[in-house]
Amino acid sequence: MTPQPDPQAGAAVKAADRAHVFHSWSAQELIDPLAVAGAEGSYFWDYEGKRYLDLSSGLVYTNIGYQHPKVVAAIQEQAAKLATFAPAFAVEARSEAARLIAERTPGDLDKIFFTNGGADAVEHAVRMARLHTGRPKVLSAYRSYHGGTQQAVNITGDPRRWASDSGTAGVVHFWAPFLYRSRFYAETEEQECARALEHLETTIAFEGPGTVAAIILETIPGTAGIMMPPAGYLAGVREICDKYGIVFVLDEVMAGFGRTGTWFAADLYDVVPDLMTFAKGVNSGYVPLGGVAISGEIAATFAERPYPGGLTYSGHPLACAAAVATIGVMEEEGVVENAARLGTEVVEPALRELAERHPSVGDVRGTGMFWALELVKNRETREPLVPYNATGQEATPMSAFAASAKAHGVWPFVNMNRTHVVPPCTVSEAELKEGLAALDTALSVADEYTE
């Protein structure tokens, strides 16, 4: 679709937004939201007619791009057939979505509890783990994000937790491996893995193994910077959980459904958790949907004992119809394979070339359509381009970088000192090259702040 400028309509949309919409994670008077007129495929555009290649995939969820006609049609057809129905009933779209998801999850994660999104999926996974074990504590990593609801934000390990941290949520944080900024003085991935596992097991020992219900990890931490776990780490966590009777929860809200070039990031590491959360890419965000994939052992806990939890819109027919259609599209169009191929053949070599030419790039990491560049002030010292959790003037270098990217027609996902390259998994090679060229230009702005 060719964008048609309509500044007057854009002004009206913007005025209504500023008058009435309360935005998340924002100081309301300090933001200037872009008024979006439309979107299709890998692009969206504003009311001035300016088009942007979406390197953010919305919030890393439009895995099949915007307005895919088959998914739109499926939602329309479901609305005409049965627009909504209570979760206690067996409904075709809900049953089929659960079947298709279970076919793709690893191991015996064959029962699906539907939620409205990723945060409440985490809430329910933690509740299930606590009820299954009879234990109170949850261990999660620093440099993690698990959602904005009360329990999920307390599990989160980044600054978004601080304002809501009750100190009574039963959450203990630990350091997961990240060699580039190692907390273990490691020099190799093998050292980082071994020392991180030792640190985790020591944490459990001092907390009391009999008090720990669950360990929850993003299979590949997303918002915090797409930090690929070293070989053997997730398998090691699995062994620790088995040793102490702890439930292992993998959060695949961001990494799941093709983002990593596999159906789930767990497939890359040949590991099976006890519970796995999902959302976002399950239906590309066309209608809100999330869920928990549940192992046979934990499902058996609630075979004759009621599970004390539920949601009015659990397994909403429109959302489930969108999931059925999305999974079908991903199979028919080879979306997972496309993400894997382009990640290996296009994105990785291009980003490594950018790293060689731009002193602001300290590290490149990722897989599939799930990449991040770590931006630094000094490559040798690895000093971040801006301080941790920088705001205002301190955040100027990253703000300038993001502004340059937008000016050149790409919409980046920027978090602290990182820019993510997370386009739709249906992106074409030509679109990718266009976006990477714009990123190249924007990095020149970041270079101006290096030493």
C-alpha positions in Angstrom: 0.0 0.0 0.0 1.3 3.5 -0.9 1.0 5.9 2.1 -1.3 8.8 1.4 -0.5 12.0 3.4 -3.3 13.3 5.6 -1.7 15.7 8.1 -5.1 17.0 9.3 -6.2 13.5 10.3 -2.8 12.9 11.9 -3.2 16.0 14.0 -6.6 14.9 15.3 -5.3 11.5 16.2 -2.3 13.1 18.0 -4.5 15.6 19.9 -6.9 12.8 21.1 -3.9 10.7 22.2 -2.3 13.6 24.2 -5.6 14.5 25.8 -6.7 11.0 26.9 -4.2 8.2 26.5 -2.0 7.3 29.4 1.1 5.6 28.1 3.1 2.9 29.7 6.6 3.3 31.1 6.5 7.0 30.4 6.5 10.5 32.0 3.3 11.6 30.3 4.4 15.2 29.5 7.8 14.3 28.2 6.7 12.0 25.3 5.8 12.7 21.7 4.1 9.6 20.3 4.2 9.2 16.5 0.7 9.1 15.0 0.6 5.9 12.8 -1.6 5.9 9.8 -1.1 2.3 8.6 1.2 -0.7 8.3 1.8 -3.6 6.0 4.5 -6.3 5.9 7.7 -4.9 7.4 6.7 -1.3 7.2 4.5 1.3 8.9 3.9 4.9 8.0 2.7 8.2 9.6 0.1 10.7 8.4 2.8 12.8 6.6 3.4 9.8 4.3 6.8 8.9 5.8 7.4 5.2 5.8 9.6 3.3 8.3 11.1 -0.2 8.1 10.2 -1.6 11.5 13.3 -3.0 13.1 11.4 -3.4 16.3 8.6 -5.7 15.1 6.2 -3.6 17.1 7.5 -4.7 20.5 9.1 -7.8 19.0 5.9 -9.6 18.2 4.9 -9.0 14.5 6.9 -12.1 13.5 4.8 -12.4 10.3 4.7 -8.7 9.7 1.7 -6.4 9.6 -1.7 -7.1 8.1 -1.0 -10.6 6.8 -4.2 -11.2 4.7 -4.6 -14.8 5.8 -4.6 -13.9 9.5 -6.8 -10.9 9.0 -9.3 -13.1 7.1 -9.2 -15.8 9.9 -10.1 -13.1 12.5 -12.9 -11.9 10.4 -14.3 -15.4 9.8 -14.1 -16.2 13.5 -15.8 -13.0 14.4 -18.7 -13.9 12.1 -18.9 -17.5 13.4 -18.3 -17.1 17.1 -16.8 -13.8 18.3 -16.4 -14.8 21.9 -17.2 -17.5 24.4 -16.4 -18.3 28.0 -13.2 -20.3 28.7 -14.8 -23.2 30.5 -16.2 -24.5 27.2 -14.5 -26.5 24.4 -14.3 -24.2 21.4 -12.8 -25.2 18.0 -10.4 -22.3 17.6 -9.2 -22.7 21.2 -8.7 -26.5 20.9 -6.9 -26.2 17.6 -4.6 -23.4 18.7 -3.7 -25.5 21.8 -3.0 -28.6 19.6 -0.8 -26.7 17.2 1.2 -25.1 19.9 1.7 -28.4 21.8 2.9 -30.0 18.6 5.8 -27.5 18.5 6.8 -27.2 22.1 9.7 -29.3 23.2 9.3 -32.5 25.2 6.0 -33.2 26.9 4.8 -29.7 27.2 1.5 -30.8 25.9 -1.1 -28.9 28.0 -1.7 -25.3 27.2 -3.1 -22.7 29.7 -4.1 -19.6 27.7 -3.6 -16.0 29.1 -4.0 -12.6 27.6 -0.3 -11.9 27.2 3.2 -12.6 28.4 3.2 -11.0 31.9 0.1 -12.9 33.1 1.6 -16.1 31.5 4.6 -15.6 33.9 2.2 -14.9 36.8 0.5 -18.2 36.2 3.7 -20.2 35.6 5.0 -19.0 38.9 1.7 -19.8 40.7 1.7 -23.3 39.2 5.3 -23.9 40.3 4.6 -22.8 43.9 1.5 -24.9 44.1 3.3 -27.9 42.6 6.2 -27.7 45.0 4.7 -26.2 48.1 7.6 -23.8 48.2 7.6 -20.0 48.2 10.7 -18.6 46.4 11.4 -17.9 42.8 14.9 -17.3 41.4 15.4 -15.1 38.4 18.3 -13.3 36.7 19.5 -9.8 36.8 19.4 -8.4 33.2 16.0 -9.9 32.6 12.5 -8.8 31.8 9.4 -10.9 32.5 6.5 -8.4 32.4 4.8 -5.5 34.0 2.2 -7.1 36.3 3.0 -7.1 40.0 4.6 -10.5 40.3 6.2 -10.4 36.9 7.8 -7.0 37.4 9.3 -8.2 40.7 10.7 -11.2 38.9 12.2 -8.8 36.3 15.9 -8.0 36.8 16.2 -4.6 35.2 15.4 -1.0 36.5 11.8 -1.2 35.6 11.4 -3.4 38.7 12.7 -0.8 41.2 9.6 1.4 41.6 7.3 -1.6 42.2 9.8 -3.8 44.1 7.9 -4.7 47.3 10.8 -6.7 48.8 8.2 -9.3 49.9 7.5 -10.9 46.5 9.5 -14.1 47.3 12.0 -13.3 44.5 15.8 -13.8 44.7 17.9 -12.5 41.8 21.2 -14.0 40.6 23.7 -13.4 37.8 23.3 -15.3 34.6 26.2 -15.7 32.2 27.1 -12.8 29.9 30.8 -13.0 28.9 31.0 -9.5 27.4 30.2 -8.0 30.8 31.1 -11.0 33.0 30.4 -10.8 36.7 32.6 -13.9 37.2 35.9 -12.6 35.8 35.7 -15.2 33.1 37.9 -15.1 30.0 36.1 -17.8 27.9 32.6 -19.0 27.4 33.5 -22.2 29.1 34.6 -20.4 32.2 31.6 -18.1 32.2 29.3 -21.1 32.0 30.9 -23.1 34.8 31.2 -20.1 37.1 27.6 -19.0 36.5 26.3 -22.5 37.3 28.5 -22.6 40.4 27.1 -19.2 41.5 23.5 -20.3 40.9 23.9 -23.5 42.9 25.6 -21.6 45.7 22.7 -19.1 45.7 20.3 -22.0 46.1 22.4 -23.5 48.9 22.3 -20.3 50.9 18.6 -19.6 50.2 17.7 -23.2 51.2 16.9 -25.6 48.4 13.7 -26.6 50.1 12.4 -23.1 49.9 12.9 -22.6 46.1 9.9 -23.4 43.9 11.2 -22.3 40.5 14.1 -20.9 38.5 12.8 -18.7 35.7 15.0 -17.6 32.8 14.5 -16.1 29.4 15.9 -18.7 27.1 17.7 -15.9 25.4 17.3 -12.6 27.3 15.7 -10.2 24.9 15.1 -6.7 26.1 18.3 -6.8 28.2 20.4 -7.3 25.1 19.9 -10.7 23.3 22.6 -12.4 25.5 23.1 -15.9 24.0 23.7 -18.4 26.8 26.9 -20.3 26.5 26.8 -24.0 25.5 25.9 -26.1 28.4 24.4 -23.4 30.6 20.7 -24.2 30.2 21.4 -27.9 30.4 23.3 -27.2 33.6 20.3 -25.3 35.1 18.1 -28.2 34.1 20.4 -30.5 36.1 20.4 -28.2 39.1 16.6 -28.0 39.1 16.3 -31.8 38.9 18.8 -32.2 41.7 16.8 -30.0 44.1 13.3 -30.6 42.9 12.9 -27.1 41.5 10.6 -26.3 38.6 12.5 -25.0 35.6 10.6 -22.2 33.8 11.7 -20.9 30.4 10.2 -17.5 29.3 9.9 -17.6 25.5 7.5 -14.6 25.3 10.0 -12.8 23.1 12.2 -15.5 21.7 9.4 -18.0 20.7 7.6 -18.7 17.4 10.4 -18.3 14.9 12.2 -15.3 16.2 15.4 -17.3 16.7 15.2 -19.2 13.5 13.6 -22.2 15.4 10.1 -22.6 16.7 11.4 -22.0 20.2 14.8 -20.8 21.4 14.9 -23.9 23.6 15.3 -26.0 20.4 18.7 -24.4 19.9 19.9 -25.8 23.3 18.1 -29.1 23.3 16.6 -28.4 26.7 13.1 -29.1 28.0 11.7 -27.0 30.9 8.8 -27.9 33.2 6.9 -24.8 32.2 7.3 -22.5 29.2 5.6 -19.1 28.8 4.7 -17.7 25.4 2.9 -14.7 23.8 3.8 -12.1 21.1 4.7 -14.2 18.1 2.1 -16.9 18.7 -0.2 -14.8 16.6 2.0 -11.8 15.8 0.0 -9.7 18.3 -3.0 -9.4 16.0 -5.2 -10.1 19.0 -3.7 -10.3 22.6 -2.8 -13.9 23.5 -0.3 -15.6 25.7 0.0 -18.9 27.6 1.9 -21.5 29.6 2.9 -24.8 28.1 2.8 -27.3 30.9 4.7 -30.6 31.4 2.8 -33.9 32.2 4.1 -34.0 35.8 2.9 -30.5 36.7 -0.4 -31.0 34.8 -0.9 -34.1 36.9 -0.8 -32.0 40.1 -4.1 -30.4 39.0 -5.7 -33.6 37.6 -8.0 -33.9 40.6 -7.1 -30.7 42.5 -8.5 -27.5 41.0 -6.1 -25.0 39.7 -6.9 -21.8 41.5 -6.6 -19.3 38.7 -8.2 -18.2 35.5 -9.0 -15.3 33.2 -12.2 -14.1 31.6 -10.7 -14.0 28.2 -8.5 -17.1 28.5 -8.3 -18.7 25.0 -10.4 -16.0 23.4 -11.7 -17.3 20.1 -10.5 -14.3 18.0 -7.0 -14.6 19.5 -6.9 -18.3 19.0 -8.1 -18.1 15.5 -5.3 -15.7 14.8 -2.9 -18.1 16.3 -4.1 -21.0 14.2 -3.8 -18.9 11.1 -0.4 -17.5 12.1 1.1 -21.0 12.7 -0.4 -22.0 9.4 1.3 -19.1 7.6 4.6 -19.8 9.3 4.5 -23.4 8.0 3.2 -22.6 4.5 5.7 -19.7 3.9 8.7 -21.2 5.6 8.9 -18.2 8.0 11.1 -20.0 10.6 13.5 -21.1 7.9 13.6 -17.6 6.4 14.5 -16.2 9.8 17.3 -18.7 10.2 18.7 -18.2 6.7 18.7 -14.4 6.7 20.2 -14.3 10.1 23.1 -16.5 9.0 23.6 -15.2 5.5 22.7 -11.5 5.7 22.3 -10.0 9.2 25.3 -11.6 11.0 27.9 -10.8 8.4 26.5 -7.3 7.9 26.5 -6.5 11.6 30.0 -7.8 12.0 31.1 -5.6 9.1 29.5 -2.6 10.8 31.3 -3.5 14.0 34.6 -3.4 12.2 33.9 0.1 10.9 32.2 1.8 13.8 34.1 2.3 17.1 30.7 2.7 18.9 30.0 -1.0 18.4 31.5 -3.1 21.1 29.7 -6.4 20.6 27.5 -8.2 18.1 25.3 -11.1 19.2 22.2 -13.0 18.2 20.6 -15.6 16.0 17.8 -15.7 13.4 15.9 -12.4 13.4 17.1 -11.7 17.0 20.2 -9.5 17.1 21.7 -6.8 19.3 24.6 -4.3 19.0 26.2 -3.3 22.3 27.2 0.4 21.9 30.2 1.6 23.9 32.1 4.8 24.5 35.4 3.0 24.4 36.0 -0.4 22.9 39.0 -1.2 25.0 37.5 -0.5 28.4 34.0 -1.5 27.2 32.6 1.6 28.9 28.9 1.9 27.9 27.9 4.7 25.5 25.6 6.0 28.2 25.5 5.2 32.0 23.3 2.4 33.2 19.6 3.4 33.2 20.5 6.8 31.9 17.8 9.5 31.4 17.8 13.1 30.3 21.1 14.6 29.2 23.0 11.5 30.1 21.0 9.5 27.5 21.8 12.0 24.7 24.1 9.7 22.7 21.5 7.0 22.4 18.7 9.5 21.7 20.8 11.0 18.9 21.4 7.6 17.4 17.7 6.7 17.5 16.7 10.0 16.0 19.2 9.5 13.1 17.8 6.0 12.5 14.3 7.3 12.3 15.3 10.2 10.1 16.7 7.6 7.6 13.5 5.5 7.6 14.1 2.7 10.1 12.4 2.4 13.5 14.9 1.0 16.0 14.4 -0.9 19.2 16.8 0.9 21.6 17.3 -0.1 25.2 20.0 1.5 27.4 23.2 0.9 25.5 21.8 -1.5 22.9 20.1 -1.3 19.6 18.2 -4.5 18.6 17.8 -5.7 15.0 14.5 -7.5 15.2 12.5 -7.1 12.0 9.6 -9.3 11.1 10.7 -12.9 10.4 9.1 -12.5 7.0 11.4 -9.6 6.0 13.0 -9.9 2.6 16.7 -9.7 1.9 16.3 -6.4 0.1 14.4 -4.9 3.0 17.1 -6.1 5.4 19.8 -4.5 3.4 17.9 -1.2 3.3 17.5 -1.3 7.0 21.1 -2.2 7.6 22.3 0.7 5.4 20.2 3.1 7.5 21.6 1.6 10.6 25.1 2.2 9.2 24.4 5.9 8.9 22.9 6.1 12.3 25.9 4.5 13.9 28.1 7.3 12.5 26.2 9.5 14.9 26.9 7.2 17.8 30.6 7.2 16.8 30.7 10.9 17.5 30.4 10.2 21.2 33.2 7.6 21.4 36.7 8.2 22.8 
